[in-house]
Amino acid sequence: MDDRVAQLMARGVEVLNPATVTLGREVDLNRIAPGVVIHPGCRILGAGTWLAEGAELGREAPVTIENCRLAKNVKLAGGYFRESVLLEDASFGSGAQVREHCLIEEQAGGAHAVGLKQTILMPFVTLGSLINFCDCLMSGGTSRKDHSEVGSSYIHFNFTPNQDKATPSLIGDVAKGVMLRERPIFLGGQGGLVGPSRIAYGSVIAAGIIMRENLTEENRLIGAVAAGEPRDQQFVPGIYWKVKAKFINNVNYIANLIALTRWYESVRALFLDQALVDGALKLLNAAIDERLKRLDEFVAKLPVSLELYQLHLRHIASESLVKQKQELLAAWPRLREELEGLRAYRGDERLLEVFLERLPQRLDYLSAIRSLDTESREIGSWWLMVIVNHVNQQIRKQLPSFV
């Protein structure tokens, strides 16, 4: 048995078959709390790993974690977890693959064979089985009995035929989602969402549907459509047909990440262990980096897109689409620099001060948010919405053809 595993056991960590557990030499034993349960075959790696009391690894199958931070009572039944933060009572079934920069908030998670990367699930959001749900943020719902749901065999399509990944989807939002009062969103099983998209609260998308557009009106049902003949048309690799929608959705996603960063700095920090706050903030900043990187790659493809579009469509080419591509190409270096600066934008801090005065800090986080009256929640949401709107407005005003 590894002597470091023996040290963990002496400190009150329950290791059910010590000889089968791998503990990286870089792991700080002081960051694994008494009361953690480690089942046979697990591997714990990474200097950044931090496990709180009640976390349980590998009940159904071996778990590998690498530089993850797990709050109290997180249950990982089996799979691989890397550079992610999971808050209290989050859980995943066997076969999960949760890769870098995932933030799984309280009582959120998934069943077996769930694949995530660059994904944020706000409290209570539940994923079924056999799901690929990378590059998106999902919120909605008020409790474990009233939560947003993604049905089994669902895919968020995050890679385009033009080989870019500027495809993040916002399912719900941050400003309202953090207040735990919005209607849940239901994405039916054996379906998919083509990113980048925006889906409003209360949306119900029936099983088997591939959603390819924004759904911005709340409380809408998207039902099954009659099967038709497959549409056959010429495909020209490299041409982008919806530059405006793609770019605007990406900027709005970044704006929501900035708002969520402020929320963790100013509100979450009052309730979470510092290790979790630090991990979440590092993760959110990395998520913004990722989105800017993907926009860099997208914009770099626009010269070829513009040339091919004009070559193939000639006199029937849309003047507005040509203008949008030209405008974005010329403005992107300046816009990117501005987005970097906007990462630090804090909104109207008077609203934050009023909200914090009304926020009971003697309760746990979920109870504190739920205890707020309607006016207090609206003040907090408005503070975050000011941040989101400001980021969007500062970018869009420099792109006249996008208005």
C-alpha positions as a Markdown table, in Angstrom:
| # | Residue | x | y | z |
|---|---|---|---|---|
| 1 | Met | 0.0 | 0.0 | 0.0 |
| 2 | Asp | 1.2 | 3.5 | -0.9 |
| 3 | Asp | 2.4 | 5.2 | 2.3 |
| 4 | Arg | 0.6 | 8.4 | 1.3 |
| 5 | Val | -2.7 | 6.5 | 1.0 |
| 6 | Ala | -2.0 | 5.2 | 4.5 |
| 7 | Gln | -1.6 | 8.8 | 5.7 |
| 8 | Leu | -4.9 | 9.7 | 4.2 |
| 9 | Met | -6.6 | 6.8 | 6.0 |
| 10 | Ala | -5.0 | 7.9 | 9.3 |
| 11 | Arg | -6.5 | 11.3 | 8.8 |
| 12 | Gly | -10.0 | 9.9 | 8.5 |
| 13 | Val | -10.4 | 9.3 | 4.7 |
| 14 | Glu | -12.1 | 6.0 | 4.0 |
| 15 | Val | -10.2 | 4.0 | 1.3 |
| 16 | Leu | -12.0 | 0.7 | 0.7 |
| 17 | Asn | -9.2 | -1.1 | -1.0 |
| 18 | Pro | -6.0 | 0.9 | -0.5 |
| 19 | Ala | -3.7 | -1.3 | -2.7 |
| 20 | Thr | -5.8 | -0.4 | -5.8 |
| 21 | Val | -5.8 | 3.4 | -5.3 |
| 22 | Thr | -3.3 | 5.7 | -7.0 |
| 23 | Leu | -2.4 | 9.0 | -5.4 |
| 24 | Gly | -0.2 | 11.3 | -7.4 |
| 25 | Arg | 2.9 | 12.6 | -5.6 |
| 26 | Glu | 1.9 | 16.1 | -6.5 |
| 27 | Val | -1.4 | 15.8 | -4.6 |
| 28 | Asp | -1.5 | 17.8 | -1.3 |
| 29 | Leu | -2.9 | 15.5 | 1.3 |
| 30 | Asn | -4.1 | 18.4 | 3.4 |
| 31 | Arg | -6.5 | 19.2 | 0.5 |
| 32 | Ile | -8.4 | 15.9 | 1.0 |
| 33 | Ala | -10.7 | 16.2 | 4.0 |
| 34 | Pro | -11.6 | 13.5 | 6.5 |
| 35 | Gly | -14.8 | 11.9 | 5.5 |
| 36 | Val | -14.0 | 11.5 | 1.8 |
| 37 | Val | -14.8 | 8.0 | 0.5 |
| 38 | Ile | -12.6 | 6.4 | -2.1 |
| 39 | His | -13.7 | 3.1 | -3.7 |
| 40 | Pro | -11.3 | 0.6 | -5.3 |
| 41 | Gly | -9.4 | 1.5 | -8.5 |
| 42 | Cys | -9.6 | 5.3 | -8.2 |
| 43 | Arg | -6.8 | 7.6 | -9.3 |
| 44 | Ile | -6.4 | 11.0 | -7.7 |
| 45 | Leu | -4.0 | 13.3 | -9.5 |
| 46 | Gly | -3.0 | 17.0 | -9.8 |
| 47 | Ala | -1.7 | 19.6 | -7.4 |
| 48 | Gly | -4.9 | 21.5 | -7.7 |
| 49 | Thr | -7.2 | 18.7 | -6.5 |
| 50 | Trp | -9.3 | 19.6 | -3.4 |
| 51 | Leu | -11.9 | 17.2 | -1.9 |
| 52 | Ala | -14.4 | 18.2 | 0.8 |
| 53 | Glu | -16.0 | 16.0 | 3.5 |
| 54 | Gly | -18.5 | 13.6 | 2.1 |
| 55 | Ala | -17.2 | 13.5 | -1.4 |
| 56 | Glu | -17.4 | 9.9 | -2.8 |
| 57 | Leu | -15.4 | 8.5 | -5.7 |
| 58 | Gly | -16.0 | 5.3 | -7.6 |
| 59 | Arg | -19.0 | 3.6 | -6.1 |
| 60 | Glu | -20.0 | 2.0 | -9.4 |
| 61 | Ala | -16.7 | 2.0 | -11.3 |
| 62 | Pro | -13.2 | 3.5 | -10.9 |
| 63 | Val | -12.9 | 7.3 | -11.0 |
| 64 | Thr | -9.9 | 9.4 | -12.2 |
| 65 | Ile | -9.8 | 13.0 | -11.0 |
| 66 | Glu | -7.1 | 15.4 | -12.1 |
| 67 | Asn | -7.0 | 19.0 | -10.7 |
| 68 | Cys | -10.7 | 19.0 | -9.7 |
| 69 | Arg | -12.3 | 20.7 | -6.7 |
| 70 | Leu | -15.2 | 18.9 | -5.2 |
| 71 | Ala | -17.5 | 20.4 | -2.5 |
| 72 | Lys | -19.3 | 18.5 | 0.2 |
| 73 | Asn | -21.2 | 15.3 | -0.7 |
| 74 | Val | -20.3 | 15.3 | -4.4 |
| 75 | Lys | -20.8 | 11.8 | -5.8 |
| 76 | Leu | -18.8 | 10.6 | -8.8 |
| 77 | Ala | -19.9 | 7.0 | -9.5 |
| 78 | Gly | -17.3 | 6.3 | -12.3 |
| 79 | Gly | -15.4 | 8.1 | -15.0 |
| 80 | Tyr | -12.8 | 10.8 | -15.7 |
| 81 | Phe | -12.9 | 14.3 | -14.3 |
| 82 | Arg | -10.4 | 17.0 | -15.2 |
| 83 | Glu | -9.8 | 20.7 | -14.2 |
| 84 | Ser | -13.4 | 21.2 | -13.1 |
| 85 | Val | -15.3 | 22.4 | -10.1 |
| 86 | Leu | -18.3 | 20.6 | -8.6 |
| 87 | Leu | -20.4 | 22.2 | -5.9 |
| 88 | Glu | -22.3 | 20.6 | -3.0 |
| 89 | Asp | -24.4 | 17.5 | -3.9 |
| 90 | Ala | -23.5 | 17.4 | -7.6 |
| 91 | Ser | -23.4 | 13.9 | -9.0 |
| 92 | Phe | -22.6 | 11.8 | -12.1 |
| 93 | Gly | -23.2 | 8.2 | -12.9 |
| 94 | Ser | -20.7 | 5.7 | -14.4 |
| 95 | Gly | -18.8 | 6.4 | -17.6 |
| 96 | Ala | -18.8 | 10.2 | -17.2 |
| 97 | Gln | -16.1 | 12.3 | -19.0 |
| 98 | Val | -16.0 | 15.8 | -17.6 |
| 99 | Arg | -13.1 | 17.6 | -19.1 |
| 100 | Glu | -11.6 | 21.0 | -18.5 |
| 101 | His | -13.5 | 24.1 | -17.4 |
| 102 | Cys | -16.8 | 22.6 | -16.3 |
| 103 | Leu | -18.6 | 24.2 | -13.4 |
| 104 | Ile | -21.3 | 22.0 | -12.0 |
| 105 | Glu | -23.3 | 23.8 | -9.3 |
| 106 | Glu | -25.4 | 22.5 | -6.4 |
| 107 | Gln | -27.5 | 19.3 | -7.0 |
| 108 | Ala | -26.7 | 19.4 | -10.7 |
| 109 | Gly | -25.2 | 16.6 | -12.7 |
| 110 | Gly | -26.0 | 13.6 | -15.0 |
| 111 | Ala | -26.6 | 9.9 | -15.2 |
| 112 | His | -24.2 | 7.5 | -17.0 |
| 113 | Ala | -22.1 | 8.2 | -20.0 |
| 114 | Val | -22.3 | 12.0 | -20.0 |
| 115 | Gly | -19.6 | 13.9 | -21.9 |
| 116 | Leu | -18.9 | 17.5 | -20.9 |
| 117 | Lys | -16.2 | 20.2 | -21.7 |
| 118 | Gln | -16.5 | 23.9 | -21.2 |
| 119 | Thr | -19.9 | 23.3 | -19.7 |
| 120 | Ile | -21.7 | 25.2 | -16.9 |
| 121 | Leu | -24.7 | 23.6 | -15.2 |
| 122 | Met | -26.4 | 25.9 | -12.7 |
| 123 | Pro | -28.3 | 24.5 | -9.6 |
| 124 | Phe | -30.5 | 21.4 | -10.1 |
| 125 | Val | -29.9 | 21.1 | -13.9 |
| 126 | Thr | -30.1 | 17.4 | -14.7 |
| 127 | Leu | -28.7 | 15.5 | -17.7 |
| 128 | Gly | -29.9 | 12.0 | -18.6 |
| 129 | Ser | -27.6 | 9.3 | -20.0 |
| 130 | Leu | -25.6 | 9.0 | -23.2 |
| 131 | Ile | -25.2 | 12.8 | -23.6 |
| 132 | Asn | -22.6 | 15.0 | -25.3 |
| 133 | Phe | -23.2 | 18.5 | -24.0 |
| 134 | Cys | -20.0 | 20.6 | -24.4 |
| 135 | Asp | -19.7 | 24.4 | -24.8 |
| 136 | Cys | -22.9 | 25.5 | -23.2 |
| 137 | Leu | -24.4 | 27.1 | -20.1 |
| 138 | Met | -27.8 | 25.9 | -18.7 |
| 139 | Ser | -29.9 | 27.2 | -15.9 |
| 140 | Gly | -33.6 | 27.2 | -14.9 |
| 141 | Gly | -35.7 | 25.6 | -12.3 |
| 142 | Thr | -36.3 | 26.1 | -8.6 |
| 143 | Ser | -35.4 | 22.8 | -6.9 |
| 144 | Arg | -34.6 | 19.1 | -7.5 |
| 145 | Lys | -38.3 | 18.6 | -8.2 |
| 146 | Asp | -38.6 | 21.5 | -10.5 |
| 147 | His | -35.4 | 21.5 | -12.6 |
| 148 | Ser | -34.2 | 22.0 | -16.2 |
| 149 | Glu | -33.6 | 18.6 | -17.9 |
| 150 | Val | -31.8 | 17.3 | -20.9 |
| 151 | Gly | -33.1 | 13.9 | -22.1 |
| 152 | Ser | -31.0 | 10.9 | -22.8 |
| 153 | Ser | -29.1 | 10.6 | -26.1 |
| 154 | Tyr | -28.9 | 14.4 | -26.5 |
| 155 | Ile | -26.2 | 16.3 | -28.4 |
| 156 | His | -25.1 | 19.9 | -28.3 |
| 157 | Phe | -23.5 | 20.2 | -31.8 |
| 158 | Asn | -20.4 | 22.3 | -31.3 |
| 159 | Phe | -18.3 | 21.8 | -34.4 |
| 160 | Thr | -19.3 | 23.2 | -37.8 |
| 161 | Pro | -18.6 | 21.9 | -41.3 |
| 162 | Asn | -16.4 | 24.9 | -41.7 |
| 163 | Gln | -14.3 | 23.4 | -38.8 |
| 164 | Asp | -14.8 | 26.1 | -36.2 |
| 165 | Lys | -16.0 | 25.9 | -32.6 |
| 166 | Ala | -17.4 | 29.4 | -32.1 |
| 167 | Thr | -20.6 | 27.6 | -31.1 |
| 168 | Pro | -21.5 | 28.2 | -27.4 |
| 169 | Ser | -25.1 | 27.9 | -26.5 |
| 170 | Leu | -26.9 | 29.8 | -23.7 |
| 171 | Ile | -29.8 | 27.7 | -22.4 |
| 172 | Gly | -31.4 | 30.1 | -19.9 |
| 173 | Asp | -29.0 | 32.8 | -18.7 |
| 174 | Val | -27.0 | 34.0 | -15.7 |
| 175 | Ala | -28.8 | 37.1 | -14.5 |
| 176 | Lys | -32.2 | 35.4 | -13.9 |
| 177 | Gly | -30.8 | 31.9 | -13.5 |
| 178 | Val | -28.8 | 32.6 | -10.3 |
| 179 | Met | -32.1 | 33.6 | -8.5 |
| 180 | Leu | -33.5 | 30.1 | -8.8 |
| 181 | Arg | -37.0 | 31.2 | -9.7 |
| 182 | Glu | -37.3 | 30.7 | -13.5 |
| 183 | Arg | -39.3 | 28.1 | -15.2 |
| 184 | Pro | -37.3 | 25.0 | -16.1 |
| 185 | Ile | -36.2 | 24.2 | -19.7 |
| 186 | Phe | -36.8 | 20.8 | -21.2 |
| 187 | Leu | -34.7 | 19.4 | -24.0 |
| 188 | Gly | -36.2 | 16.1 | -25.1 |
| 189 | Gly | -34.2 | 13.0 | -25.6 |
| 190 | Gln | -32.7 | 11.8 | -28.8 |
| 191 | Gly | -32.5 | 15.3 | -30.0 |
| 192 | Gly | -29.9 | 18.0 | -30.4 |
| 193 | Leu | -29.1 | 21.7 | -30.4 |
| 194 | Val | -26.9 | 23.3 | -33.0 |
| 195 | Gly | -24.7 | 25.9 | -31.5 |
| 196 | Pro | -24.4 | 28.8 | -31.1 |
| 197 | Ser | -28.0 | 29.1 | -29.9 |
| 198 | Arg | -30.1 | 30.8 | -27.2 |
| 199 | Ile | -33.0 | 29.0 | -25.5 |
| 200 | Ala | -35.5 | 30.9 | -23.3 |
| 201 | Tyr | -36.9 | 29.8 | -19.9 |
| 202 | Gly | -39.9 | 27.6 | -20.0 |
| 203 | Ser | -39.0 | 26.2 | -23.4 |
| 204 | Val | -40.0 | 22.6 | -24.1 |
| 205 | Ile | -38.4 | 21.0 | -27.1 |
| 206 | Ala | -39.9 | 17.6 | -27.8 |
| 207 | Ala | -37.9 | 14.4 | -28.1 |
| 208 | Gly | -36.2 | 13.7 | -31.4 |
| 209 | Ile | -36.0 | 17.4 | -32.6 |
| 210 | Ile | -32.8 | 19.0 | -33.8 |
| 211 | Met | -33.1 | 22.7 | -32.8 |
| 212 | Arg | -31.1 | 24.9 | -35.2 |
| 213 | Glu | -32.4 | 28.4 | -34.3 |
| 214 | Asn | -32.7 | 30.7 | -31.3 |
| 215 | Leu | -35.8 | 30.3 | -29.2 |
| 216 | Thr | -36.0 | 33.6 | -27.3 |
| 217 | Glu | -39.7 | 33.8 | -26.4 |
| 218 | Glu | -40.4 | 32.1 | -23.1 |
| 219 | Asn | -42.8 | 29.2 | -22.5 |
| 220 | Arg | -42.9 | 27.8 | -26.0 |
| 221 | Leu | -43.4 | 24.2 | -27.1 |
| 222 | Ile | -41.5 | 23.0 | -30.1 |
| 223 | Gly | -43.3 | 19.8 | -31.1 |
| 224 | Ala | -42.5 | 17.1 | -33.6 |
| 225 | Val | -42.6 | 17.9 | -37.3 |
| 226 | Ala | -43.6 | 15.6 | -40.1 |
| 227 | Ala | -40.7 | 13.9 | -41.8 |
| 228 | Gly | -39.9 | 15.2 | -45.3 |
| 229 | Glu | -37.5 | 14.4 | -48.1 |
| 230 | Pro | -33.9 | 15.3 | -47.3 |
| 231 | Arg | -32.9 | 18.6 | -48.8 |
| 232 | Asp | -30.2 | 18.3 | -51.3 |
| 233 | Gln | -28.3 | 21.5 | -52.2 |
| 234 | Gln | -24.8 | 22.5 | -53.1 |
| 235 | Phe | -22.4 | 22.9 | -50.2 |
| 236 | Val | -19.4 | 25.1 | -50.6 |
| 237 | Pro | -16.9 | 24.6 | -47.7 |
| 238 | Gly | -15.8 | 27.8 | -46.1 |
| 239 | Ile | -18.8 | 30.0 | -46.7 |
| 240 | Tyr | -20.5 | 31.4 | -43.6 |
| 241 | Trp | -24.2 | 32.4 | -44.2 |
| 242 | Lys | -25.1 | 33.7 | -40.8 |
| 243 | Val | -22.3 | 35.8 | -39.5 |
| 244 | Lys | -24.4 | 38.3 | -37.5 |
| 245 | Ala | -26.3 | 35.7 | -35.5 |
| 246 | Lys | -23.1 | 33.6 | -34.8 |
| 247 | Phe | -21.1 | 36.6 | -33.6 |
| 248 | Ile | -23.9 | 38.1 | -31.5 |
| 249 | Asn | -24.6 | 34.8 | -29.8 |
| 250 | Asn | -20.9 | 34.5 | -29.0 |
| 251 | Val | -20.6 | 38.0 | -27.5 |
| 252 | Asn | -23.7 | 37.5 | -25.5 |
| 253 | Tyr | -22.3 | 34.2 | -24.1 |
| 254 | Ile | -19.1 | 36.0 | -23.1 |
| 255 | Ala | -21.1 | 38.7 | -21.5 |
| 256 | Asn | -22.9 | 36.1 | -19.4 |
| 257 | Leu | -19.6 | 34.6 | -18.4 |
| 258 | Ile | -18.4 | 38.0 | -17.2 |
| 259 | Ala | -21.6 | 38.4 | -15.2 |
| 260 | Leu | -21.1 | 35.0 | -13.6 |
| 261 | Thr | -17.5 | 35.9 | -12.7 |
| 262 | Arg | -18.8 | 39.0 | -10.8 |
| 263 | Trp | -21.4 | 36.8 | -9.1 |
| 264 | Tyr | -18.7 | 34.4 | -7.8 |
| 265 | Glu | -16.5 | 37.3 | -6.7 |
| 266 | Ser | -19.2 | 39.2 | -4.8 |
| 267 | Val | -21.9 | 36.7 | -3.8 |
| 268 | Arg | -20.7 | 33.2 | -4.0 |
| 269 | Ala | -17.5 | 34.1 | -2.1 |
| 270 | Leu | -19.7 | 34.7 | 1.0 |
| 271 | Phe | -20.8 | 31.1 | 1.1 |
| 272 | Leu | -18.1 | 28.9 | -0.5 |
| 273 | Asp | -14.8 | 27.6 | 0.8 |
| 274 | Gln | -12.0 | 29.8 | -0.7 |
| 275 | Ala | -10.6 | 26.8 | -2.6 |
| 276 | Leu | -13.9 | 26.5 | -4.5 |
| 277 | Val | -14.1 | 30.2 | -5.2 |
| 278 | Asp | -10.6 | 30.3 | -6.5 |
| 279 | Gly | -11.2 | 27.3 | -8.6 |
| 280 | Ala | -14.4 | 28.7 | -10.1 |
| 281 | Leu | -12.9 | 32.1 | -10.9 |
| 282 | Lys | -9.9 | 30.4 | -12.6 |
| 283 | Leu | -12.3 | 28.3 | -14.6 |
| 284 | Leu | -14.5 | 31.2 | -15.6 |
| 285 | Asn | -11.6 | 33.2 | -16.8 |
| 286 | Ala | -10.3 | 30.2 | -18.8 |
| 287 | Ala | -13.8 | 29.8 | -20.3 |
| 288 | Ile | -13.7 | 33.4 | -21.5 |
| 289 | Asp | -10.2 | 32.8 | -22.9 |
| 290 | Glu | -11.6 | 29.8 | -24.8 |
| 291 | Arg | -14.5 | 31.8 | -26.3 |
| 292 | Leu | -12.1 | 34.5 | -27.5 |
| 293 | Lys | -9.8 | 32.0 | -29.0 |
| 294 | Arg | -12.7 | 30.4 | -30.9 |
| 295 | Leu | -13.8 | 33.8 | -32.1 |
| 296 | Asp | -10.2 | 34.4 | -33.3 |
| 297 | Glu | -10.4 | 31.2 | -35.4 |
| 298 | Phe | -13.8 | 32.1 | -36.8 |
| 299 | Val | -12.9 | 35.6 | -37.8 |
| 300 | Ala | -9.7 | 34.3 | -39.4 |
| 301 | Lys | -11.8 | 32.3 | -41.8 |
| 302 | Leu | -13.9 | 35.2 | -43.0 |
| 303 | Pro | -11.6 | 36.4 | -45.8 |
| 304 | Val | -11.9 | 33.1 | -47.5 |
| 305 | Ser | -15.6 | 33.0 | -46.7 |
| 306 | Leu | -16.1 | 36.4 | -48.3 |
| 307 | Glu | -14.1 | 35.5 | -51.4 |
| 308 | Leu | -16.0 | 32.3 | -51.9 |
| 309 | Tyr | -19.3 | 33.8 | -51.3 |
| 310 | Gln | -18.8 | 36.6 | -53.9 |
| 311 | Leu | -17.3 | 34.1 | -56.4 |
| 312 | His | -20.2 | 31.7 | -56.2 |
| 313 | Leu | -23.2 | 34.1 | -55.8 |
| 314 | Arg | -21.8 | 37.0 | -57.9 |
| 315 | His | -24.6 | 39.4 | -58.7 |
| 316 | Ile | -27.1 | 37.8 | -56.3 |
| 317 | Ala | -24.8 | 38.0 | -53.3 |
| 318 | Ser | -26.4 | 39.7 | -50.3 |
| 319 | Glu | -25.0 | 43.2 | -49.8 |
| 320 | Ser | -25.8 | 43.1 | -46.1 |
| 321 | Leu | -23.9 | 39.8 | -45.5 |
| 322 | Val | -20.9 | 41.1 | -47.5 |
| 323 | Lys | -20.9 | 44.2 | -45.4 |
| 324 | Gln | -21.2 | 42.2 | -42.1 |
| 325 | Lys | -18.2 | 40.1 | -43.0 |
| 326 | Gln | -16.1 | 43.1 | -44.1 |
| 327 | Glu | -17.1 | 45.1 | -41.0 |
| 328 | Leu | -16.3 | 42.3 | -38.6 |
| 329 | Leu | -13.0 | 41.6 | -40.2 |
| 330 | Ala | -11.9 | 45.3 | -39.9 |
| 331 | Ala | -13.2 | 45.7 | -36.4 |
| 332 | Trp | -12.2 | 42.5 | -34.7 |
| 333 | Pro | -8.7 | 43.5 | -33.4 |
| 334 | Arg | -10.3 | 46.5 | -31.7 |
| 335 | Leu | -13.3 | 44.5 | -30.5 |
| 336 | Arg | -11.2 | 41.8 | -29.1 |
| 337 | Glu | -9.1 | 44.3 | -27.1 |
| 338 | Glu | -12.3 | 45.9 | -25.8 |
| 339 | Leu | -13.7 | 42.5 | -24.8 |
| 340 | Glu | -10.5 | 41.9 | -22.8 |
| 341 | Gly | -11.1 | 45.2 | -21.0 |
| 342 | Leu | -14.7 | 44.5 | -20.4 |
| 343 | Arg | -13.8 | 41.3 | -18.4 |
| 344 | Ala | -13.3 | 43.6 | -15.4 |
| 345 | Tyr | -16.6 | 45.5 | -15.8 |
| 346 | Arg | -18.5 | 45.5 | -12.5 |
| 347 | Gly | -21.8 | 47.1 | -13.5 |
| 348 | Asp | -23.7 | 49.4 | -11.2 |
| 349 | Glu | -22.2 | 48.7 | -7.8 |
| 350 | Arg | -24.9 | 50.5 | -6.0 |
| 351 | Leu | -27.3 | 47.8 | -7.0 |
| 352 | Leu | -24.8 | 45.2 | -5.7 |
| 353 | Glu | -24.6 | 47.0 | -2.4 |
| 354 | Val | -28.4 | 47.0 | -2.0 |
| 355 | Phe | -28.6 | 43.4 | -2.9 |
| 356 | Leu | -25.9 | 42.3 | -0.5 |
| 357 | Glu | -27.6 | 44.3 | 2.3 |
| 358 | Arg | -30.7 | 42.2 | 1.7 |
| 359 | Leu | -28.9 | 38.8 | 1.3 |
| 360 | Pro | -29.0 | 36.7 | 4.5 |
| 361 | Gln | -25.5 | 35.3 | 5.0 |
| 362 | Arg | -26.4 | 33.1 | 8.0 |
| 363 | Leu | -28.0 | 30.5 | 5.7 |
| 364 | Asp | -26.5 | 28.2 | 3.2 |
| 365 | Tyr | -26.3 | 29.5 | -0.4 |
| 366 | Leu | -29.4 | 27.9 | -1.8 |
| 367 | Ser | -31.5 | 28.8 | 1.3 |
| 368 | Ala | -30.3 | 32.4 | 1.2 |
| 369 | Ile | -31.2 | 32.9 | -2.4 |
| 370 | Arg | -34.6 | 31.2 | -2.0 |
| 371 | Ser | -35.4 | 33.4 | 1.0 |
| 372 | Leu | -35.1 | 36.7 | -1.0 |
| 373 | Asp | -38.3 | 38.5 | -1.7 |
| 374 | Thr | -39.2 | 39.4 | -5.3 |
| 375 | Glu | -37.8 | 42.9 | -5.2 |
| 376 | Ser | -34.5 | 41.8 | -3.8 |
| 377 | Arg | -34.1 | 39.2 | -6.5 |
| 378 | Glu | -35.0 | 41.7 | -9.2 |
| 379 | Ile | -32.3 | 44.1 | -7.8 |
| 380 | Gly | -29.7 | 41.3 | -8.0 |
| 381 | Ser | -30.8 | 40.2 | -11.5 |
| 382 | Trp | -30.7 | 43.8 | -12.7 |
| 383 | Trp | -27.2 | 44.3 | -11.5 |
| 384 | Leu | -26.1 | 41.3 | -13.5 |
| 385 | Met | -28.2 | 42.3 | -16.5 |
| 386 | Val | -26.5 | 45.7 | -16.5 |
| 387 | Ile | -23.2 | 43.9 | -17.0 |
| 388 | Val | -24.5 | 41.7 | -19.8 |
| 389 | Asn | -26.2 | 44.5 | -21.6 |
| 390 | His | -23.2 | 46.8 | -21.3 |
| 391 | Val | -20.9 | 44.3 | -22.8 |
| 392 | Asn | -23.3 | 43.6 | -25.7 |
| 393 | Gln | -23.9 | 47.2 | -26.4 |
| 394 | Gln | -20.2 | 48.2 | -26.3 |
| 395 | Ile | -19.4 | 45.6 | -29.0 |
| 396 | Arg | -22.5 | 46.0 | -31.2 |
| 397 | Lys | -22.4 | 49.8 | -31.4 |
| 398 | Gln | -19.1 | 49.4 | -33.3 |
| 399 | Leu | -20.8 | 47.1 | -35.9 |
| 400 | Pro | -23.4 | 49.3 | -37.6 |
| 401 | Ser | -24.4 | 46.6 | -40.1 |
| 402 | Phe | -25.2 | 44.2 | -37.2 |
| 403 | Val | -28.0 | 46.5 | -35.8 |
